[in-house]
Amino acid sequence: METEKIPTDIWLKVMCALMINAVLFGVGIITVLSVPTFVDQAKYLIPVVIVASFAITPFLCGFIARRMRIRNWTADQWREGDLISG
């Protein structure tokens, strides 16, 4: 029985999406729960944070997963770095 393999690009995007979503959610929840003005409205803002983290994740995921592949870098780009790696 032969199984179909999932392309590496898809795996990278899925793994990135999980981590990015967790970070966005964590930053949003900490912001909502640590700012006294937002705590009063937490029952409305927490669902907004959840939806926003799911909505923003695919856009950031595509950007970050693309730069994780070494074939997308030239030798000069590798030496210089970029906005994320410095």
SULQUI-V587958 format. One record per pair of residues at least 12 apart in sequence whose ideal C-beta (glycine too) atoms are under 10 Angstrom apart, sorted by the first residue. I is the first residue (numbers start at 1). J is the second residue. Records with the same first field share a line. If there is no record, write none. Layout:
# SULQUI-V587958
I = J + J
This chain:
# SULQUI-V587958
8 = 65 + 68 + 69
9 = 62 + 65 + 66 + 68 + 69
10 = 65
11 = 65
12 = 61 + 64 + 65 + 66 + 67 + 68 + 69
13 = 58 + 61 + 62 + 64 + 65 + 66 + 68
14 = 61 + 65
15 = 61 + 65 + 68
16 = 57 + 60 + 61 + 62 + 63 + 64 + 65 + 66 + 68
17 = 54 + 57 + 58 + 60 + 61 + 62 + 64 + 65
18 = 57 + 61
19 = 57 + 61 + 64
20 = 53 + 56 + 57 + 58 + 59 + 60 + 61 + 63 + 64 + 65
21 = 50 + 53 + 54 + 56 + 57 + 58 + 60 + 61
22 = 53 + 57
23 = 53 + 57 + 60
24 = 49 + 50 + 52 + 53 + 54 + 55 + 56 + 57 + 60
25 = 46 + 49 + 50 + 52 + 53 + 54 + 57
26 = 49 + 53
27 = 49 + 53
28 = 45 + 46 + 48 + 49 + 50 + 52 + 53 + 56
29 = 42 + 45 + 46 + 49 + 50 + 53
30 = 49
31 = 45 + 49
32 = 44 + 45 + 46 + 48 + 49
33 = 45 + 46 + 49
63 = 83 + 84
64 = 84
67 = 82 + 83 + 84 + 85
